């Protein structure tokens, strides 16, 4: 009976150590200035903004935009031939 209890205790200790490591990793990844609730509160706004950008990018007006090569040519883009 004590051997089974020792195995159960060691599993509990291992789980607590793993949970502690996860908490420490989260604290380190968030840095000193941000908290997890603060980061999660900004997620809906970010998703909303990305959705709006997608709607704007595929609107009729945006699809009619054509790029014209500038007089000096493109500096960072290559024109497909």
N, C-alpha and C positions, 0 to 999 in steps of 0.2 A: 504494500500500500504506500509506503514512504517513497519508493522508487517512482511510482506513478505521480505522486504529489510533487516530487522533485522535478520531473519532466514538465509538469504543468506550470510550476513556478518559473522554470527556466524559459518557457515559452512566453510567459507574461513579461518577464524581464526583457526578453529579446524584442517583444512588441513595443514596450515602453522606450527602449533605446532607439528603435527605428522611428517611432513617432517623434522623439526628441531630435533626431537628425533631420527629419523632414521640416520640423518647425525652425530649426537653425538654418537650414537651406533657404527657407522662405524669407526669414529675416535678412539673410545675407543678400539674397537676390533683390529684395525691395530697397535695399540701401537704408540709410539713416533717415531719409526725409519722407518716405511714403509708407502708408499702411495698406494692408490688404483691402479693407473696406473702401478706402479712398480710391484705390485702383479699380475695384469692381464697380464703383458708382460711375466712373467715366466710360465704361464699356458700352452702355446703350447709346450714348452720344456718339461715340466713334462709329458704331454700326449704322446709326442713322445718317451720319455724314457720308459714309461710304455708299450707302444706298442712294442718297441724293446725287452724289457725283456720278454714279452709274446712270441714273435717270437723265441727268444733263448730258452726259457723253453720248447717249443713244437717242437723244431727241432729234426731231426733224431738222431743226436749225443747226445742230452740231454736225449732223451727217452731211450737210451741204457745204461745210467749210472745206475749201481747197487750198493747199499750200502752194505758193508760187516761189520759185527760186529767186533769192535776192540778187541784186546786181553783181555783188562780189562773190556769189556762190555761197553754198552752205559751209559753215566752219566745222560743225560737229556731226552733220548728217551726210550720208552718201546717197546720191540719187540713184535709184535702181534703173538699170538700162534694159 
